[in-house]
């Protein structure tokens, strides 16, 4: 692969890593929001954990967050503290994005180098993985799935090393593999699905070296106890004690598995057919590469690891595209370059990834974080901010201001209900003077909401008076795909409204009551 092309693709990866797009709420609420509140990182930040961390049986482990995100944030704190600067939430945001870029650029590409010894195959695989929008976008965000991808690849590297060395026990590889196995399970319980087949293939090799089995089991047991101890202390405030281990231990992977085996729980997040991953999610991630998996791919360990992992994840009824992130480099690394219509396929591949990267890496909900950062800097005494038709705003971006600003997520509620809730939240005004007191409230909404004007005051009639909206701030690079309404607006009308009127606006609103 041309070094210039590879360097260009790496620069694209960095560009999208530092873009404020917002793909899914979990990239904030299952990672940065939690780790930002841990005292050793940034003690001044205020955060509100989601239900996954506050239920009686928490399903998310703090162990991988502490281990992976803790070091870069601690370094950031040392650097800023030494220079006399306050660590802002946006500094944390960009530090973690840059860290995800380094993990992908260094560890993911290094793993592919080791897994593909043939130079020609390695060049093709690196080109496909480096040019995939999944690498540019999903892999650059703080998803547990992104971390899972790195752990899967390096587990495969260690398994390969152990299978090729028939004479030595490789104590170091055994210990590291056990560590990655525990880290992977505590990060995501789906992690073993991608290693099932490689693990079975490794069995004959380790049976010949019984010491390897003992080392792996001992190291895994030690790391498991450490992970449980960290989770137990975080959730209960008490240290794990061996004599009360069965009554006090918090085992988050077990809680997670029990939660996901209950169909009633999964129904709250969405139930999908068993074929969702293969028919919809995987094509959404690798697009034009799907036909090549069938007609032009090496049916090697990487291929079957990605395929069996996707099949096992299909057994769970709740299925999202990001769950398949570990399968993307595995399957792309198995593809052979097409001999016929190679130029046409390459053009299709480039167009597919360019369009997807622009949507998910540059514009998708990309105004939410910048608007929160702007709100954190604002000196106005706003007391209540409502968000409508956007992803849930990450409150940790507000920093200390989260203590004085009440944030309400209206999600995608109908417009009339939204009017009623806004009207009920502020006191009446007559002739521009408050009757009850001074309430300052703002609404954050996409500019594609045609009833709001980003350049002039808007008045909406409500029961007993009217709501008045005055534009305060606008961020243009924002598109919300959740605001699509094909039935009412039609295809062209919807695209014209959502894409043509892209942006996110902040409006101050007040209620004028009738005499």
N, C-alpha and C positions, 0 to 999 in steps of 0.2 A: 504494500500500500504506500502511495506517495506520502512522504513526510509532510509536505505542504498541505495536502488534503487533510491528513490526520490532525495537524496543528490547527487548521481552520475549524475543524469539527470540535476540537477541544475548546477553542475560543467561543464557539457557539454554546457549548455546554456551560461555560462560565457566565456568558451573557444571560442565559435563561435562569441560571442559579441566582443571579442578583436582580432578577425581575420580580416585582411583587405580586405575581399571579397567585391565585388561591384555588386549588383544585378540589380539595375536600376538607371539611372542618377537622377531621382527625389529624391532619398535619399540624394543627395547633393544639387541640384539646387533649391529644394523647402523647404529647411530647414537650414542646417549649413551654406551654402554660404551666405544666407540672414542675419541670426542672427549674424554671425561672423562680419558683417560690421556695426552693430548697435553700436554707440559710448559707451553705458554703458557696453558693453561686452568686446570687444577687439578693441580699436580704431585704432590700427596700421595696421590691416588687410585690404587688398584691395580686392574688389569683383566686379564682373560684373553680375548684376541680369539678369535673363532670361526674355523673353517677357511677361511672366505671371505677372511680377511685374513692367514692364516698359510700357505696352500698355496704350492707352488713357482710357481704362476701365479695370483696373487690376482685375484679377480673384482670386488672392490669398491673404488671410488676414494675416496681420502681428500680429494680436492679439493673436492667439494660439502660434505662435512662440515665441513671447515676454514673454508670460505667462509660457510656458512649458520649453523652453530651456534657457531663461534668467537667472533664479535663479542658476542653476548649473554652468553656465559660469561666473556669477558674483562671486560666491564662489571661482571658480578657479582663477579668477583675484586677489581676496583678498589674497588667500593662496600664490600664486606665487609672488605677489607684496610684501607681508610681508616677504617672504624668499629671496627676491632680485633676483628672476628669471624672465626672459622674457617669456611671454605666447606664446608658439609656436603653429602653426596650428595643428600639430600632437597631442599636449596636448589637444586641443579643440576636435579633432577627437575622441580620446580615452575617454575623459570625457563624451562626448555625448553617445558613445557606452555603457559605464558603466552605465550611467543614464538610458538608455533604458533597460538594464538588470535589474536594480533595479525596474523600473516601472513594468516590466513583472513579476519578482519574487515576489514582494510584492503585488502589486495591482491586477494583473491578477489572481494569485493563491488565494488571499484573497477573491476576488469576487466569485470565484468558490466555495469556502468553504461556503459562505453565500447562494448562489443560490441552493446548493445541501445539504439539511439538513440530508438526509439519509447517514449514514457513508459508507455503501458499495458502493452506487452510486457515492459518492464523491471520494472515493478511486480510482474507475475505471476511472472517468473523469479526475482526476489529473494525473493519470498514462498516459492516452492517450494524453492529452494536453502537459504534460511535455516531452513526448517522441516523439512529432511531430517535424519534421525538420522545419516546419513553425515557431514554437516557438523558435527554436534555431537560425534561420537565419533571415527571414523577420521581426519577431517581435523584433529582436535585432538591426535592422537598423533604421535610422531616417526617416522612411516613415510617411506621414500623416495618412496612413492606419493603422500603428502600434498604433499611438495615438488614432485613431478612435476605435480600438478594446477595449482599456482600458475604454474609455468613454462609449461605448455601454454596457459593462459588469457592470459598476458601476451605470449606469442609470437603468438597470434591477434590481440591488440590491435595489436601493432606491424605485423603483416601487413595489417590493415585500414587502418591509418593510411597505409601505403605505397601501398596500392591506390587510396585515395581522392585522394591528392595526385598529379596527373598532370604537374605542372610542375617540382617540386623533387625533388632526389635524397634529401633527408632523411638526411644523413650520421649524425646521432645515432641515428635509428631503425635504420639498417643495422648500426651497431656494437653496439647493445644487442641486436638480434635475433641477431646472430652469437654474442654472449656467452651469451645464453640457450640457443641451440642447443647449444653446447658443454657448458654446465652441465647441460642436460637429458640429453644422451647419457651423460655421465660419472656422472650420478645414477642413471639407468635406461636401458638400451639400448632399451627399448620406447617411449621418448619420441617418436621420429619417427613412430610409427604414427598418432598423433592429429593430426599436422600434414601428412600426405601429401596429402590432398585440398586443404586451404587452400594448401599450397605449390605445387601444380599450378596453382591458380587465380591465384596471384601471378606466375607466370612471364611472362605477356604484359605485365604492368606493368613488371617490372624489365628486360625485354629492351629496352624503349624508353629505358631509362636505364642504359647500360653501366657508368657509374661506380658505380652501386649494387652491381652484381655484383662488381666489383673490391674495393670496400670490405668487403662481406660476406665474401668469400673471404679477404682479408688479415686481417681481424679474427678470423675463425674459426680460421685457421691459427695466429695468435699465441696465442689463448686455448688451443688444443689443446696447443701446445708447453709453455705454462705449466702446464696441468693434468698433462701427462705428467711434467714436471720435478718437480712437487710429489709425485706418486705415487712416482716413482723414488727420490727422496730419502727418503721415508717407509719404503719397503719394503727398500731396499738400504743406506741410510745414506750413499750417495754422491750428489753432485750430477750432474745430467745433463750430459754433455759431447757436443758435436755430432760430434766425430770418432769417438765410440763409441756413437752414438745407437741404431744397429740391434742392438747386442749387449748394451747395458745398460738400455735404456728399458723401463719397465714400463707397458704399455698395457692398463689394466684393462677398458675396454669391449670390446676385441678378445678378451681372455681370457674375459670374461663371455659373449660371443656364441659362442665356440668351445665353452664348457662347456654352454650351453643347446641347442646343435645336436646334442649327443650324447645319444641317447635313453637310454643306459645311465645317464648322470648324472641325467636327469630322473626315471628310475624310482625313484631313491632318495628323491625328494621326493613322489612320487605322480603317476601317469599318469591323465589325465582324457580323456574323449571330446571331439571337436572342438566339440560343441554345448554344453559345460558352461557357458561364459560366457553364452550367450543363454538357455538353458533354466533354469539354476539360479542362477548368480552375479548376473546383472543383476536378475532379479526379487527376489533377496534384498536388493539395495541400494535399489531404488526402488519395489518392490511395486506398489501401486495405480496408479502412473504408467505401467506397461507398456501397458495397453490404450489410453491416451491417445496414446502414441507412434505407434500404428497408425492411430487414427481421428481424432485431434485434435491434430496437431502441424504446425509449419512445417517444411517440408523445405528448410531453409536450410543455410548453411555449418556452423553449430554442430551441427545434427542429423547431417549426413553425416560431420563430423569425429568425433563420438562413435561413430557406427555403424561407420565404416570402421576406426577404432581398435580397437573391440571385435572386429571380424571378423579383423583382422590378428593380434591377440593370441590368437585362437582357433587359429591355426596352430601355436602352441606347445602341447605336450601337457600341460604342468603349468600348471594354471589355478586361481587363487584369487580370491575376490571383490575383495580390495583392489587387485588389478592393474587393476581397472576404475574406480578412483577418479576419474581425469581425465574419464572419460565421463559421470559423474553430473551435474555442473553443465552440461555441454554439452547433454545430452539433456533435463534438466529445463528449461533455458532455451528449448527448442524447443517446449514443450507449450503449447497453447492452453487457456484455462480452459473446462471443459465447460459447454455451454449446457443440456443436459438432466441431471437428477439431480445438479446441482452440489452441493447440500447433502449428499446421500448420499455422493458421492465425497469431499468434504472431510472428513466424519466418518471415513470409512475411512482416508484419508490421515493424519489426526491420530492415530487409534488405532494404525495400523501403526507410525508413527515413535515414538510414545510408548512402546509396548511394547519395540520394538527398542532404544530409547535407554536404558531402564531395565536391560535385559539387558546390552548391550555397553558402555554408558557408566557404569553404577553398580555392577553386581554381578559381571560376568564376570571371573573370576580376580582380583577386586579385593582379595583379602587378601594376595597375594604381596608386593607392594611394601611395604605397611605392616608386615608381619611381618619382612621383611628390615630395615626401618628400626628396628624394635624390637630385633632381634638386634644391630644395630650399636650401640645404646645400652646394651645389657645389660652388666653388669659381671661376670656369672658366667663362670667359666673353662671354658665349654663348648668342646670341641675339634673336634667333628664334628656336622654338621647334615645330616640326610637329608630329602629332599623326595619325597613320594609322591603321585601323581595330581594334580599341579599342573603349570602351565607351568614351564619352566626358570626358576629364580630368577635375577634379574639380580644378579650378584655385585658389580657396581660400587656398588650401594646400600650394601654393607657398609663401603665406604671402607677405612680402614687396617686394620680388623678382618679383612679378607679375607686378610691375611697369616698370621693365627693360627687361623682357623676353616676347617676342611676341609668344603667343600660337595659333597654327592653327590646327583645328580638320579636318583631311581629311576624316574622317568617313570610309566608305568602298568603296571609289571610285576605279574604275579599275586601275590596276597596271600601264598601259601605261600613263594614265592621271596623276597619282601620280608622275611618273618620270618627266613629263613635268613641273609640278608645282614646284617640288624640284629644277630642273635645272634652272627655271626662277627666283628662289629666291636667288641665290648666284652668285657671280661674277666669271669670268673665272680665271683659273690658268694655267700658262705654266712653266714647269720645277719646279713645287712646289712653284712658286712665284705669289702672287696676281697681277693682272693687274689693277683692278679698286680699290681695297681696301681690307681690311681684314673683311670677313664675316664668323662668326662661326655659323653654323646651325646644329641641331641634328634631327634625325628621331627616333621616338619611334614606334616600330612595334613588333608584336608577332613573336617568333622564328619559329612558324609554317609556316611563309612566307619563303618558301624553297629557294628563290633567295638570301637571306641574310645568311651570315655565322657568327655565334656568336663568333668564335674563330680566324677569319682571315679577312683580307681586301677583300672586294667584289667590282668588277668593273662592271658597267652596261653601255652599249652603248646607247647614246641619240643623238638627232639631233645636229650636230656640235661638238661632243666631247663625253665625257664619265663622268658618275657619279661614284665617289669612296666612299665606305662606310667603316668606321673603327669602330669596336665594342668598346664601352666605358664602358658600364655597363649592367649587366644581372640580372634579377630577375626571378627565376625558377618557383615559385609557381603561375603560371598564365595559365588559359585556357580560350580562347574566343570561345564561342559556335557560335558566328556570323561568324566564319571563316570556317564553314562547307561547303564542296562542294561535295555532294554525287554523282552528275552527272559526274564530271570530274575525281575524285579520286576513286570512289567506296566506299562502306561501310568500308572495312578494311583499305584501303588506307587513307581515311579521318580520321579515328580514330588513325591510326598510326602517321599521320602527326600532328593532333591537340593535341592529348593526349601524344603521344610518344615524340614529340618535343615541349612540353609545356614550357612556359616561355615568358618573355617580355624583349626585348633588346633595348638599346639606342645606336645609331650609329651616329658618326660625319660624315658628308658628305661634299664633295666639288666637283666642276666641273672642269675638265681638257679639255680645248678647243683645237681643231685641229689647226695646224699652217696655 
